[in-house]
Amino acid sequence: MTKFEYEIKDEIGIHARPAGLLVKEAKKYESQITVSAHGKTAAAKKLMAIMSMGVKCKDTVTVEAQGPDEEAAIAGLKAFFEANL
């Protein structure tokens, strides 16, 4: 299992548009990917699960990947978070 933490910088947090882009990015990888915040964990490949977490600006999320391409998944998602959130 590989993971990283990220503090959300987007003023609105993880709202519909970036949540959709996050799901699209996560689906590129075979590994199981989860996003955790506020004691909640959601599968990164499920849009409604991500949006229901209610992640706001300045919240810290933990992204974990487990599977055959977990290193690539974490690298790709870390780049995604830095560019979009």
Buried (B, 14 or more C-beta within 10 A) or exposed (E): EBBBEBEBEBEEBBBEEBBEBBBEBBEBBEBBBBBBBEEEEBBBBBBEBBBEBEBBEEBEBEBBBEBEBBEBBBBBBEEBBEEBB
